[in-house]
């Protein structure tokens, strides 16, 4: 099995946000059924989205989930952060990683090239707003290309 940069959990988070695009409150059951997300995962994901201030969850008879962020100002990078993902290309891109090879041999060309790719990936993920990702429509201030 391949390791994915965007995990199933983030994919499910995007699906939940897609339901909430209409600005209305929706129940977890409704979102799970519409977007084919197992209920137990939907609750876990909503906790993370709520902690990341992307959605608001209210309980009770009038409860439900609704957006609490500006999708034009929130990027894919922001969503991945809320989900606890960094989208790193390899272990040596993790903050604080200590490379035994570099300690023994010095500068690592592989690390330098991967770090450049990591920066480009991060820039690309920062450049894409969630609205654009979810709808295909770009904000007038969004100059990135997909």
N, CA, C and O atoms as CSV, one atom per row, in Angstrom:
chain,resi,resn,atom,element,x,y,z
A,1,UNK,N,N,0.834,-1.181,0.000
A,1,UNK,CA,C,0.000,0.000,0.000
A,1,UNK,C,C,0.878,1.244,0.000
A,1,UNK,O,O,1.890,1.294,0.699
A,2,UNK,N,N,0.499,2.226,-0.768
A,2,UNK,CA,C,1.248,3.474,-0.854
A,2,UNK,C,C,0.881,4.408,0.283
A,2,UNK,O,O,-0.249,4.405,0.772
A,3,UNK,N,N,1.852,5.205,0.695
A,3,UNK,CA,C,1.567,6.277,1.637
A,3,UNK,C,C,1.061,7.468,0.844
A,3,UNK,O,O,1.659,7.855,-0.160
A,4,UNK,N,N,-0.010,8.032,1.284
A,4,UNK,CA,C,-0.609,9.156,0.584
A,4,UNK,C,C,-0.261,10.463,1.277
A,4,UNK,O,O,-0.197,10.525,2.505
A,5,UNK,N,N,-0.039,11.493,0.498
A,5,UNK,CA,C,0.210,12.815,1.069
A,5,UNK,C,C,-1.087,13.337,1.668
A,5,UNK,O,O,-1.089,13.901,2.763
A,6,UNK,N,N,-2.184,13.149,0.953
A,6,UNK,CA,C,-3.497,13.519,1.477
A,6,UNK,C,C,-4.177,12.212,1.876
A,6,UNK,O,O,-4.525,11.388,1.030
A,7,UNK,N,N,-4.355,12.045,3.167
A,7,UNK,CA,C,-4.878,10.790,3.693
A,7,UNK,C,C,-6.387,10.684,3.497
A,7,UNK,O,O,-7.054,11.643,3.107
A,8,UNK,N,N,-6.893,9.514,3.773
A,8,UNK,CA,C,-8.337,9.273,3.709
A,8,UNK,C,C,-9.077,10.215,4.664
A,8,UNK,O,O,-10.177,10.681,4.367
A,9,UNK,N,N,-8.457,10.484,5.808
A,9,UNK,CA,C,-9.085,11.372,6.787
A,9,UNK,C,C,-9.268,12.781,6.204
A,9,UNK,O,O,-10.326,13.386,6.374
A,10,UNK,N,N,-8.262,13.296,5.531
A,10,UNK,CA,C,-8.389,14.619,4.911
A,10,UNK,C,C,-9.372,14.575,3.758
A,10,UNK,O,O,-10.111,15.536,3.540
A,11,UNK,N,N,-9.395,13.488,3.023
A,11,UNK,CA,C,-10.387,13.319,1.962
A,11,UNK,C,C,-11.793,13.397,2.554
A,11,UNK,O,O,-12.655,14.089,2.012
A,12,UNK,N,N,-12.029,12.697,3.653
A,12,UNK,CA,C,-13.330,12.757,4.323
A,12,UNK,C,C,-13.627,14.180,4.812
A,12,UNK,O,O,-14.764,14.641,4.717
A,13,UNK,N,N,-12.623,14.868,5.328
A,13,UNK,CA,C,-12.814,16.250,5.786
A,13,UNK,C,C,-13.260,17.137,4.619
A,13,UNK,O,O,-14.149,17.973,4.776
A,14,UNK,N,N,-12.644,16.951,3.457
A,14,UNK,CA,C,-13.051,17.713,2.274
A,14,UNK,C,C,-14.497,17.410,1.905
A,14,UNK,O,O,-15.241,18.310,1.517
A,15,UNK,N,N,-14.893,16.160,2.022
A,15,UNK,CA,C,-16.278,15.788,1.706
A,15,UNK,C,C,-17.260,16.445,2.668
A,15,UNK,O,O,-18.326,16.907,2.260
A,16,UNK,N,N,-16.894,16.484,3.951
A,16,UNK,CA,C,-17.749,17.146,4.943
A,16,UNK,C,C,-17.870,18.625,4.609
A,16,UNK,O,O,-18.968,19.180,4.648
A,17,UNK,N,N,-16.759,19.266,4.283
A,17,UNK,CA,C,-16.789,20.684,3.928
A,17,UNK,C,C,-17.621,20.923,2.673
A,17,UNK,O,O,-18.273,21.959,2.546
A,18,UNK,N,N,-17.599,19.971,1.750
A,18,UNK,CA,C,-18.398,20.102,0.530
A,18,UNK,C,C,-19.890,20.184,0.869
A,18,UNK,O,O,-20.623,20.970,0.268
A,19,UNK,N,N,-20.333,19.376,1.827
A,19,UNK,CA,C,-21.742,19.418,2.238
A,19,UNK,C,C,-22.065,20.777,2.858
A,19,UNK,O,O,-23.144,21.327,2.638
A,20,UNK,N,N,-21.124,21.311,3.633
A,20,UNK,CA,C,-21.370,22.548,4.369
A,20,UNK,C,C,-21.245,23.803,3.512
A,20,UNK,O,O,-21.493,24.906,3.999
A,21,UNK,N,N,-20.871,23.658,2.267
A,21,UNK,CA,C,-20.732,24.801,1.353
A,21,UNK,C,C,-21.999,25.643,1.253
A,21,UNK,O,O,-21.929,26.847,1.007
A,22,UNK,N,N,-23.144,25.018,1.440
A,22,UNK,CA,C,-24.407,25.745,1.265
A,22,UNK,C,C,-24.716,26.699,2.416
A,22,UNK,O,O,-25.702,27.434,2.360
A,23,UNK,N,N,-23.877,26.695,3.469
A,23,UNK,CA,C,-24.081,27.619,4.579
A,23,UNK,C,C,-25.122,27.173,5.588
A,23,UNK,O,O,-25.382,27.879,6.562
A,24,UNK,N,N,-25.716,26.019,5.369
A,24,UNK,CA,C,-26.751,25.494,6.272
A,24,UNK,C,C,-26.130,24.580,7.321
A,24,UNK,O,O,-24.976,24.167,7.208
A,25,UNK,N,N,-26.933,24.272,8.356
A,25,UNK,CA,C,-26.534,23.264,9.342
A,25,UNK,C,C,-26.909,21.895,8.806
A,25,UNK,O,O,-27.956,21.713,8.184
A,26,UNK,N,N,-26.034,20.943,9.060
A,26,UNK,CA,C,-26.284,19.569,8.632
A,26,UNK,C,C,-25.947,18.624,9.768
A,26,UNK,O,O,-25.032,18.877,10.551
A,27,UNK,N,N,-26.694,17.536,9.851
A,27,UNK,CA,C,-26.422,16.525,10.876
A,27,UNK,C,C,-25.276,15.622,10.412
A,27,UNK,O,O,-24.988,15.516,9.220
A,28,UNK,N,N,-24.643,14.987,11.370
A,28,UNK,CA,C,-23.571,14.051,11.060
A,28,UNK,C,C,-24.127,12.899,10.224
A,28,UNK,O,O,-23.491,12.462,9.265
A,29,UNK,N,N,-25.287,12.421,10.579
A,29,UNK,CA,C,-25.899,11.309,9.844
A,29,UNK,C,C,-26.123,11.689,8.383
A,29,UNK,O,O,-25.842,10.900,7.480
A,30,UNK,N,N,-26.621,12.880,8.158
A,30,UNK,CA,C,-26.875,13.351,6.792
A,30,UNK,C,C,-25.573,13.449,5.995
A,30,UNK,O,O,-25.499,13.000,4.851
A,31,UNK,N,N,-24.548,14.041,6.613
A,31,UNK,CA,C,-23.264,14.187,5.920
A,31,UNK,C,C,-22.641,12.827,5.635
A,31,UNK,O,O,-22.100,12.596,4.554
A,32,UNK,N,N,-22.722,11.938,6.604
A,32,UNK,CA,C,-22.159,10.600,6.425
A,32,UNK,C,C,-22.833,9.873,5.274
A,32,UNK,O,O,-22.170,9.241,4.452
A,33,UNK,N,N,-24.153,9.966,5.222
A,33,UNK,CA,C,-24.891,9.283,4.169
A,33,UNK,C,C,-24.627,9.917,2.805
A,33,UNK,O,O,-24.370,9.205,1.833
A,34,UNK,N,N,-24.686,11.220,2.724
A,34,UNK,CA,C,-24.473,11.924,1.456
A,34,UNK,C,C,-23.081,11.691,0.896
A,34,UNK,O,O,-22.915,11.464,-0.303
A,35,UNK,N,N,-22.089,11.748,1.764
A,35,UNK,CA,C,-20.693,11.686,1.312
A,35,UNK,C,C,-20.039,10.317,1.498
A,35,UNK,O,O,-18.837,10.161,1.282
A,36,UNK,N,N,-20.835,9.334,1.899
A,36,UNK,CA,C,-20.346,7.945,2.032
A,36,UNK,C,C,-19.167,7.847,2.999
A,36,UNK,O,O,-18.136,7.246,2.697
A,37,UNK,N,N,-19.352,8.454,4.165
A,37,UNK,CA,C,-18.337,8.452,5.229
A,37,UNK,C,C,-18.871,7.633,6.391
A,37,UNK,O,O,-19.983,7.887,6.853
A,38,UNK,N,N,-18.113,6.657,6.878
A,38,UNK,CA,C,-18.569,5.926,8.067
A,38,UNK,C,C,-18.791,6.897,9.235
A,38,UNK,O,O,-17.971,7.779,9.490
A,39,UNK,N,N,-19.912,6.715,9.933
A,39,UNK,CA,C,-20.293,7.611,11.036
A,39,UNK,C,C,-19.165,7.834,12.045
A,39,UNK,O,O,-18.899,8.972,12.431
A,40,UNK,N,N,-18.495,6.751,12.477
A,40,UNK,CA,C,-17.469,6.888,13.505
A,40,UNK,C,C,-16.327,7.783,13.020
A,40,UNK,O,O,-15.751,8.525,13.817
A,41,UNK,N,N,-15.990,7.727,11.731
A,41,UNK,CA,C,-14.940,8.596,11.201
A,41,UNK,C,C,-15.428,10.039,11.113
A,41,UNK,O,O,-14.668,10.973,11.367
A,42,UNK,N,N,-16.687,10.216,10.756
A,42,UNK,CA,C,-17.236,11.570,10.644
A,42,UNK,C,C,-17.130,12.312,11.972
A,42,UNK,O,O,-16.766,13.488,11.995
A,43,UNK,N,N,-17.441,11.642,13.069
A,43,UNK,CA,C,-17.332,12.278,14.382
A,43,UNK,C,C,-15.887,12.646,14.707
A,43,UNK,O,O,-15.626,13.739,15.210
A,44,UNK,N,N,-14.950,11.748,14.426
A,44,UNK,CA,C,-13.529,12.029,14.682
A,44,UNK,C,C,-13.053,13.223,13.849
A,44,UNK,O,O,-12.344,14.095,14.349
A,45,UNK,N,N,-13.441,13.251,12.607
A,45,UNK,CA,C,-13.020,14.324,11.704
A,45,UNK,C,C,-13.637,15.649,12.122
A,45,UNK,O,O,-12.967,16.681,12.097
A,46,UNK,N,N,-14.904,15.630,12.504
A,46,UNK,CA,C,-15.566,16.858,12.943
A,46,UNK,C,C,-14.914,17.432,14.197
A,46,UNK,O,O,-14.846,18.651,14.357
A,47,UNK,N,N,-14.436,16.569,15.083
A,47,UNK,CA,C,-13.717,17.065,16.262
A,47,UNK,C,C,-12.481,17.854,15.833
A,47,UNK,O,O,-12.207,18.928,16.368
A,48,UNK,N,N,-11.747,17.323,14.879
A,48,UNK,CA,C,-10.543,17.999,14.396
A,48,UNK,C,C,-10.891,19.278,13.639
A,48,UNK,O,O,-10.229,20.302,13.811
A,49,UNK,N,N,-11.916,19.223,12.811
A,49,UNK,CA,C,-12.335,20.421,12.074
A,49,UNK,C,C,-12.814,21.510,13.029
A,49,UNK,O,O,-12.568,22.695,12.804
A,50,UNK,N,N,-13.490,21.106,14.084
A,50,UNK,CA,C,-13.958,22.062,15.086
A,50,UNK,C,C,-12.782,22.659,15.861
A,50,UNK,O,O,-12.730,23.868,16.085
A,51,UNK,N,N,-11.843,21.810,16.266
A,51,UNK,CA,C,-10.655,22.292,16.986
A,51,UNK,C,C,-9.829,23.231,16.113
A,51,UNK,O,O,-9.179,24.144,16.622
A,52,UNK,N,N,-9.853,23.008,14.803
A,52,UNK,CA,C,-9.132,23.877,13.869
A,52,UNK,C,C,-9.932,25.098,13.449
A,52,UNK,O,O,-9.503,25.844,12.568
A,53,UNK,N,N,-11.093,25.314,14.070
A,53,UNK,CA,C,-11.969,26.455,13.789
A,53,UNK,C,C,-12.450,26.509,12.335
A,53,UNK,O,O,-12.660,27.587,11.778
A,54,UNK,N,N,-12.619,25.340,11.739
A,54,UNK,CA,C,-13.140,25.282,10.377
A,54,UNK,C,C,-14.646,25.053,10.358
A,54,UNK,O,O,-15.338,25.498,9.443
A,55,UNK,N,N,-15.151,24.351,11.383
A,55,UNK,CA,C,-16.592,24.126,11.510
A,55,UNK,C,C,-17.014,24.395,12.947
A,55,UNK,O,O,-16.204,24.395,13.874
A,56,UNK,N,N,-18.309,24.622,13.092
A,56,UNK,CA,C,-18.909,24.804,14.410
A,56,UNK,C,C,-19.918,23.672,14.583
A,56,UNK,O,O,-20.746,23.414,13.709
A,57,UNK,N,N,-19.828,23.015,15.714
A,57,UNK,CA,C,-20.726,21.899,16.005
A,57,UNK,C,C,-21.585,22.296,17.191
A,57,UNK,O,O,-21.069,22.683,18.239
A,58,UNK,N,N,-22.900,22.200,17.023
A,58,UNK,CA,C,-23.808,22.491,18.131
A,58,UNK,C,C,-24.664,21.257,18.372
A,58,UNK,O,O,-25.038,20.538,17.445
A,59,UNK,N,N,-24.959,21.039,19.631
A,59,UNK,CA,C,-25.706,19.846,20.027
A,59,UNK,C,C,-27.161,20.222,20.334
A,59,UNK,O,O,-27.513,21.396,20.444
A,60,UNK,N,N,-27.963,19.215,20.464
A,60,UNK,CA,C,-29.354,19.438,20.840
A,60,UNK,C,C,-30.291,19.363,19.653
A,60,UNK,O,O,-29.886,19.049,18.534
A,61,UNK,N,N,-31.554,19.659,19.922
A,61,UNK,CA,C,-32.605,19.536,18.911
A,61,UNK,C,C,-32.339,20.429,17.701
A,61,UNK,O,O,-32.649,20.053,16.571
A,62,UNK,N,N,-31.770,21.601,17.933
A,62,UNK,CA,C,-31.474,22.517,16.832
A,62,UNK,C,C,-30.003,22.454,16.426
A,62,UNK,O,O,-29.497,23.343,15.741
A,63,UNK,N,N,-29.337,21.406,16.852
A,63,UNK,CA,C,-27.907,21.273,16.610
A,63,UNK,C,C,-27.573,20.861,15.193
A,63,UNK,O,O,-28.443,20.673,14.342
A,64,UNK,N,N,-26.297,20.730,14.979
A,64,UNK,CA,C,-25.791,20.327,13.675
A,64,UNK,C,C,-24.406,20.910,13.470
A,64,UNK,O,O,-23.794,21.447,14.393
A,65,UNK,N,N,-23.933,20.796,12.262
A,65,UNK,CA,C,-22.600,21.290,11.908
A,65,UNK,C,C,-22.743,22.351,10.834
A,65,UNK,O,O,-23.586,22.251,9.942
A,66,UNK,N,N,-21.901,23.370,10.937
A,66,UNK,CA,C,-21.890,24.417,9.920
A,66,UNK,C,C,-20.475,24.969,9.789
A,66,UNK,O,O,-19.650,24.819,10.691
A,67,UNK,N,N,-20.212,25.601,8.666
A,67,UNK,CA,C,-18.905,26.215,8.443
A,67,UNK,C,C,-18.667,27.344,9.425
A,67,UNK,O,O,-19.600,28.058,9.791
A,68,UNK,N,N,-17.435,27.509,9.851
A,68,UNK,CA,C,-17.097,28.655,10.697
A,68,UNK,C,C,-15.826,29.335,10.186
A,68,UNK,O,O,-15.189,30.101,10.909
A,69,UNK,N,N,-15.468,29.047,8.940
A,69,UNK,CA,C,-14.274,29.664,8.366
A,69,UNK,C,C,-14.610,30.231,6.995
A,69,UNK,O,O,-15.631,29.896,6.395
A,70,UNK,N,N,-13.737,31.084,6.523
A,70,UNK,CA,C,-13.841,31.650,5.184
A,70,UNK,C,C,-13.089,30.703,4.251
A,70,UNK,O,O,-11.863,30.609,4.319
A,71,UNK,N,N,-13.809,30.010,3.389
A,71,UNK,CA,C,-13.180,29.024,2.512
A,71,UNK,C,C,-12.246,29.654,1.491
A,71,UNK,O,O,-11.369,28.975,0.956
A,72,UNK,N,N,-12.420,30.947,1.213
A,72,UNK,CA,C,-11.504,31.636,0.299
A,72,UNK,C,C,-10.171,31.922,0.976
A,72,UNK,O,O,-9.133,31.989,0.318
A,73,UNK,N,N,-10.205,32.091,2.290
A,73,UNK,CA,C,-8.995,32.448,3.044
A,73,UNK,C,C,-8.350,31.238,3.714
A,73,UNK,O,O,-7.324,31.379,4.379
A,74,UNK,N,N,-8.928,30.065,3.550
A,74,UNK,CA,C,-8.411,28.851,4.174
A,74,UNK,C,C,-7.871,27.942,3.075
A,74,UNK,O,O,-8.556,27.668,2.090
A,75,UNK,N,N,-6.646,27.482,3.252
A,75,UNK,CA,C,-5.986,26.697,2.209
A,75,UNK,C,C,-6.017,25.198,2.512
A,75,UNK,O,O,-6.350,24.766,3.615
A,76,UNK,N,N,-5.662,24.441,1.504
A,76,UNK,CA,C,-5.499,22.997,1.685
A,76,UNK,C,C,-4.445,22.730,2.751
A,76,UNK,O,O,-4.591,21.800,3.544
A,77,UNK,N,N,-3.395,23.524,2.780
A,77,UNK,CA,C,-2.344,23.389,3.788
A,77,UNK,C,C,-2.936,23.566,5.188
A,77,UNK,O,O,-2.599,22.822,6.109
A,78,UNK,N,N,-3.827,24.565,5.342
A,78,UNK,CA,C,-4.487,24.805,6.630
A,78,UNK,C,C,-5.330,23.597,7.047
A,78,UNK,O,O,-5.300,23.180,8.205
A,79,UNK,N,N,-6.079,23.044,6.098
A,79,UNK,CA,C,-6.910,21.878,6.397
A,79,UNK,C,C,-6.044,20.706,6.828
A,79,UNK,O,O,-6.353,20.027,7.808
A,80,UNK,N,N,-4.968,20.469,6.104
A,80,UNK,CA,C,-4.086,19.359,6.459
A,80,UNK,C,C,-3.515,19.556,7.861
A,80,UNK,O,O,-3.381,18.594,8.618
A,81,UNK,N,N,-3.178,20.793,8.210
A,81,UNK,CA,C,-2.696,21.086,9.558
A,81,UNK,C,C,-3.745,20.790,10.607
A,81,UNK,O,O,-3.438,20.223,11.655
A,82,UNK,N,N,-4.981,21.170,10.331
A,82,UNK,CA,C,-6.075,20.899,11.270
A,82,UNK,C,C,-6.284,19.402,11.458
A,82,UNK,O,O,-6.684,18.945,12.529
A,83,UNK,N,N,-6.007,18.650,10.405
A,83,UNK,CA,C,-6.183,17.200,10.474
A,83,UNK,C,C,-4.958,16.508,11.072
A,83,UNK,O,O,-4.952,15.288,11.235
A,84,UNK,N,N,-3.928,17.281,11.398
A,84,UNK,CA,C,-2.723,16.705,12.005
A,84,UNK,C,C,-1.754,16.131,10.998
A,84,UNK,O,O,-0.889,15.328,11.348
A,85,UNK,N,N,-1.894,16.538,9.749
A,85,UNK,CA,C,-1.008,16.058,8.693
A,85,UNK,C,C,-0.072,17.178,8.267
A,85,UNK,O,O,-0.451,18.349,8.228
A,86,UNK,N,N,1.149,16.797,7.952
A,86,UNK,CA,C,2.101,17.792,7.471
A,86,UNK,C,C,2.412,17.608,5.992
A,86,UNK,O,O,2.951,18.517,5.360
A,87,UNK,N,N,2.088,16.465,5.437
A,87,UNK,CA,C,2.353,16.232,4.030
A,87,UNK,C,C,3.833,16.200,3.701
A,87,UNK,O,O,4.251,16.657,2.637
A,88,UNK,N,N,4.635,15.650,4.627
A,88,UNK,CA,C,6.080,15.625,4.388
A,88,UNK,C,C,6.435,14.532,3.388
A,88,UNK,O,O,5.834,13.458,3.374
A,89,UNK,N,N,7.414,14.830,2.563
A,89,UNK,CA,C,7.843,13.883,1.538
A,89,UNK,C,C,8.608,12.709,2.123
A,89,UNK,O,O,8.492,11.586,1.631
A,90,UNK,N,N,9.388,12.957,3.169
A,90,UNK,CA,C,10.137,11.875,3.807
A,90,UNK,C,C,10.478,12.293,5.237
A,90,UNK,O,O,10.297,13.451,5.615
A,91,UNK,N,N,10.964,11.356,6.013
A,91,UNK,CA,C,11.221,11.585,7.435
A,91,UNK,C,C,12.185,12.746,7.673
A,91,UNK,O,O,12.037,13.482,8.649
A,92,UNK,N,N,13.161,12.914,6.797
A,92,UNK,CA,C,14.159,13.967,7.046
A,92,UNK,C,C,13.590,15.365,6.837
A,92,UNK,O,O,14.290,16.347,7.081
A,93,UNK,N,N,12.353,15.480,6.396
A,93,UNK,CA,C,11.700,16.786,6.266
A,93,UNK,C,C,10.994,17.181,7.570
A,93,UNK,O,O,10.562,18.323,7.721
A,94,UNK,N,N,10.882,16.252,8.490
A,94,UNK,CA,C,10.232,16.532,9.777
A,94,UNK,C,C,11.108,17.477,10.595
A,94,UNK,O,O,12.329,17.318,10.634
A,95,UNK,N,N,10.485,18.466,11.253
A,95,UNK,CA,C,11.274,19.351,12.126
A,95,UNK,C,C,11.981,18.554,13.215
A,95,UNK,O,O,11.387,17.665,13.826
A,96,UNK,N,N,13.219,18.865,13.451
A,96,UNK,CA,C,13.974,18.212,14.502
A,96,UNK,C,C,14.557,16.863,14.131
A,96,UNK,O,O,15.202,16.221,14.960
A,97,UNK,N,N,14.342,16.421,12.898
A,97,UNK,CA,C,14.886,15.133,12.468
A,97,UNK,C,C,16.410,15.205,12.472
A,97,UNK,O,O,16.993,16.155,11.948
A,98,UNK,N,N,17.048,14.209,13.060
A,98,UNK,CA,C,18.504,14.149,13.076
A,98,UNK,C,C,18.956,13.028,12.152
A,98,UNK,O,O,18.654,11.857,12.382
A,99,UNK,N,N,19.676,13.397,11.115
A,99,UNK,CA,C,20.125,12.448,10.111
A,99,UNK,C,C,21.515,11.930,10.467
A,99,UNK,O,O,22.483,12.689,10.505
A,100,UNK,N,N,21.594,10.658,10.720
A,100,UNK,CA,C,22.884,10.046,11.055
A,100,UNK,C,C,23.854,10.170,9.880
A,100,UNK,O,O,25.048,10.393,10.079
A,101,UNK,N,N,23.341,10.027,8.655
A,101,UNK,CA,C,24.204,10.098,7.486
A,101,UNK,C,C,24.856,11.476,7.380
A,101,UNK,O,O,26.064,11.588,7.169
A,102,UNK,N,N,24.025,12.540,7.534
A,102,UNK,CA,C,24.583,13.906,7.446
A,102,UNK,C,C,25.548,14.179,8.586
A,102,UNK,O,O,26.546,14.875,8.398
A,103,UNK,N,N,25.266,13.639,9.763
A,103,UNK,CA,C,26.176,13.829,10.896
A,103,UNK,C,C,27.547,13.231,10.597
A,103,UNK,O,O,28.572,13.765,11.022
A,104,UNK,N,N,27.558,12.131,9.871
A,104,UNK,CA,C,28.824,11.455,9.575
A,104,UNK,C,C,29.506,11.963,8.301
A,104,UNK,O,O,30.734,12.034,8.235
A,105,UNK,N,N,28.693,12.320,7.277
A,105,UNK,CA,C,29.262,12.650,5.970
A,105,UNK,C,C,29.138,14.118,5.567
A,105,UNK,O,O,29.793,14.552,4.620
A,106,UNK,N,N,28.325,14.870,6.256
A,106,UNK,CA,C,28.149,16.275,5.887
A,106,UNK,C,C,26.937,16.480,5.002
A,106,UNK,O,O,25.962,15.732,5.082
A,107,UNK,N,N,27.003,17.486,4.167
A,107,UNK,CA,C,25.884,17.882,3.307
A,107,UNK,C,C,25.363,16.708,2.481
A,107,UNK,O,O,26.133,15.928,1.921
A,108,UNK,N,N,24.027,16.603,2.421
A,108,UNK,CA,C,23.374,15.518,1.681
A,108,UNK,C,C,22.620,16.120,0.495
A,108,UNK,O,O,21.655,16.862,0.678
A,109,UNK,N,N,23.062,15.800,-0.708
A,109,UNK,CA,C,22.415,16.320,-1.914
A,109,UNK,C,C,20.957,15.855,-2.002
A,109,UNK,O,O,20.091,16.606,-2.451
A,110,UNK,N,N,20.692,14.624,-1.576
A,110,UNK,CA,C,19.317,14.107,-1.620
A,110,UNK,C,C,18.416,14.968,-0.742
A,110,UNK,O,O,17.331,15.371,-1.159
A,111,UNK,N,N,18.876,15.248,0.480
A,111,UNK,CA,C,18.082,16.071,1.398
A,111,UNK,C,C,17.832,17.454,0.797
A,111,UNK,O,O,16.713,17.963,0.858
A,112,UNK,N,N,18.853,18.054,0.225
A,112,UNK,CA,C,18.706,19.399,-0.354
A,112,UNK,C,C,17.667,19.412,-1.472
A,112,UNK,O,O,16.852,20.332,-1.549
A,113,UNK,N,N,17.689,18.409,-2.329
A,113,UNK,CA,C,16.730,18.345,-3.429
A,113,UNK,C,C,15.315,18.071,-2.914
A,113,UNK,O,O,14.349,18.663,-3.394
A,114,UNK,N,N,15.203,17.181,-1.948
A,114,UNK,CA,C,13.888,16.896,-1.373
A,114,UNK,C,C,13.338,18.107,-0.619
A,114,UNK,O,O,12.133,18.357,-0.642
A,115,UNK,N,N,14.213,18.855,0.047
A,115,UNK,CA,C,13.773,20.065,0.757
A,115,UNK,C,C,13.219,21.090,-0.224
A,115,UNK,O,O,12.234,21.764,0.075
A,116,UNK,N,N,13.842,21.214,-1.390
A,116,UNK,CA,C,13.335,22.132,-2.413
A,116,UNK,C,C,11.963,21.679,-2.910
A,116,UNK,O,O,11.059,22.496,-3.088
A,117,UNK,N,N,11.815,20.379,-3.131
A,117,UNK,CA,C,10.509,19.847,-3.538
A,117,UNK,C,C,9.459,20.048,-2.448
A,117,UNK,O,O,8.308,20.371,-2.742
A,118,UNK,N,N,9.855,19.856,-1.194
A,118,UNK,CA,C,8.939,20.055,-0.070
A,118,UNK,C,C,8.442,21.494,-0.033
A,118,UNK,O,O,7.251,21.734,0.168
A,119,UNK,N,N,9.345,22.453,-0.226
A,119,UNK,CA,C,8.954,23.873,-0.243
A,119,UNK,C,C,7.950,24.147,-1.360
A,119,UNK,O,O,6.962,24.852,-1.153
A,120,UNK,N,N,8.205,23.589,-2.540
A,120,UNK,CA,C,7.283,23.799,-3.663
A,120,UNK,C,C,5.916,23.191,-3.368
A,120,UNK,O,O,4.884,23.796,-3.660
A,121,UNK,N,N,5.915,21.992,-2.789
A,121,UNK,CA,C,4.647,21.356,-2.445
A,121,UNK,C,C,3.894,22.198,-1.415
A,121,UNK,O,O,2.696,22.436,-1.565
A,122,UNK,N,N,4.589,22.646,-0.375
A,122,UNK,CA,C,3.940,23.461,0.655
A,122,UNK,C,C,3.383,24.746,0.065
A,122,UNK,O,O,2.274,25.157,0.406
A,123,UNK,N,N,4.143,25.383,-0.817
A,123,UNK,CA,C,3.666,26.611,-1.475
A,123,UNK,C,C,2.409,26.329,-2.291
A,123,UNK,O,O,1.460,27.113,-2.268
A,124,UNK,N,N,2.404,25.213,-3.007
A,124,UNK,CA,C,1.243,24.857,-3.818
A,124,UNK,C,C,0.016,24.601,-2.938
A,124,UNK,O,O,-1.084,25.042,-3.270
A,125,UNK,N,N,0.198,23.893,-1.819
A,125,UNK,CA,C,-0.915,23.622,-0.920
A,125,UNK,C,C,-1.410,24.893,-0.234
A,125,UNK,O,O,-2.604,25.018,0.039
A,126,UNK,N,N,-0.512,25.836,0.047
A,126,UNK,CA,C,-0.910,27.130,0.612
A,126,UNK,C,C,-1.692,27.952,-0.413
A,126,UNK,O,O,-2.585,28.715,-0.044
A,127,UNK,N,N,-1.366,27.804,-1.680
A,127,UNK,CA,C,-1.939,28.647,-2.735
A,127,UNK,C,C,-3.366,28.274,-3.119
A,127,UNK,O,O,-4.069,29.078,-3.730
A,128,UNK,N,N,-3.801,27.071,-2.770
A,128,UNK,CA,C,-5.129,26.627,-3.196
A,128,UNK,C,C,-6.127,26.794,-2.056
A,128,UNK,O,O,-6.009,26.158,-1.009
A,129,UNK,N,N,-7.115,27.664,-2.280
A,129,UNK,CA,C,-8.142,27.860,-1.258
A,129,UNK,C,C,-9.070,26.645,-1.241
A,129,UNK,O,O,-9.224,25.944,-2.241
A,130,UNK,N,N,-9.676,26.421,-0.088
A,130,UNK,CA,C,-10.629,25.314,0.014
A,130,UNK,C,C,-11.825,25.538,-0.905
A,130,UNK,O,O,-12.360,24.580,-1.462
A,131,UNK,N,N,-12.249,26.778,-1.071
A,131,UNK,CA,C,-13.377,27.031,-1.982
A,131,UNK,C,C,-13.022,26.573,-3.396
A,131,UNK,O,O,-13.812,25.903,-4.061
A,132,UNK,N,N,-11.830,26.942,-3.840
A,132,UNK,CA,C,-11.422,26.546,-5.187
A,132,UNK,C,C,-11.333,25.026,-5.305
A,132,UNK,O,O,-11.766,24.448,-6.302
A,133,UNK,N,N,-10.784,24.399,-4.308
A,133,UNK,CA,C,-10.640,22.949,-4.330
A,133,UNK,C,C,-12.003,22.263,-4.361
A,133,UNK,O,O,-12.192,21.283,-5.081
A,134,UNK,N,N,-12.955,22.780,-3.578
A,134,UNK,CA,C,-14.263,22.149,-3.454
A,134,UNK,C,C,-15.207,22.449,-4.612
A,134,UNK,O,O,-16.067,21.632,-4.941
A,135,UNK,N,N,-15.049,23.619,-5.233
A,135,UNK,CA,C,-16.013,24.025,-6.259
A,135,UNK,C,C,-15.413,24.157,-7.650
A,135,UNK,O,O,-16.137,24.150,-8.646
A,136,UNK,N,N,-14.100,24.277,-7.720
A,136,UNK,CA,C,-13.459,24.539,-9.006
A,136,UNK,C,C,-13.442,26.014,-9.350
A,136,UNK,O,O,-12.841,26.421,-10.344
A,137,UNK,N,N,-14.106,26.822,-8.521
A,137,UNK,CA,C,-14.146,28.277,-8.739
A,137,UNK,C,C,-13.046,28.922,-7.921
A,137,UNK,O,O,-12.821,28.555,-6.768
A,138,UNK,N,N,-12.364,29.877,-8.518
A,138,UNK,CA,C,-11.297,30.534,-7.781
A,138,UNK,C,C,-11.739,31.902,-7.288
A,138,UNK,O,O,-12.567,32.573,-7.905
A,139,UNK,N,N,-11.176,32.288,-6.182
A,139,UNK,CA,C,-11.339,33.626,-5.640
A,139,UNK,C,C,-10.565,34.571,-6.559
A,139,UNK,O,O,-9.503,34.188,-7.050
A,140,UNK,N,N,-11.050,35.787,-6.813
A,140,UNK,CA,C,-10.321,36.700,-7.690
A,140,UNK,C,C,-8.876,36.949,-7.249
A,140,UNK,O,O,-8.021,37.261,-8.079
A,141,UNK,N,N,-8.599,36.814,-5.950
A,141,UNK,CA,C,-7.247,37.026,-5.446
A,141,UNK,C,C,-6.380,35.780,-5.571
A,141,UNK,O,O,-5.170,35.845,-5.356
A,142,UNK,N,N,-6.988,34.643,-5.918
A,142,UNK,CA,C,-6.264,33.379,-6.063
A,142,UNK,C,C,-5.635,33.330,-7.448
A,142,UNK,O,O,-6.335,33.191,-8.451
A,143,UNK,N,N,-4.323,33.445,-7.499
A,143,UNK,CA,C,-3.620,33.465,-8.777
A,143,UNK,C,C,-2.918,32.150,-9.085
A,143,UNK,O,O,-2.189,32.048,-10.072
A,144,UNK,N,N,-3.135,31.146,-8.246
A,144,UNK,CA,C,-2.471,29.863,-8.468
A,144,UNK,C,C,-3.094,29.148,-9.667
A,144,UNK,O,O,-4.230,29.413,-10.060
A,145,UNK,N,N,-2.316,28.245,-10.220
A,145,UNK,CA,C,-2.806,27.434,-11.323
A,145,UNK,C,C,-2.921,25.993,-10.861
A,145,UNK,O,O,-2.043,25.487,-10.162
A,146,UNK,N,N,-3.987,25.342,-11.245
A,146,UNK,CA,C,-4.152,23.913,-10.946
A,146,UNK,C,C,-3.974,23.125,-12.221
A,146,UNK,O,O,-4.071,21.898,-12.207
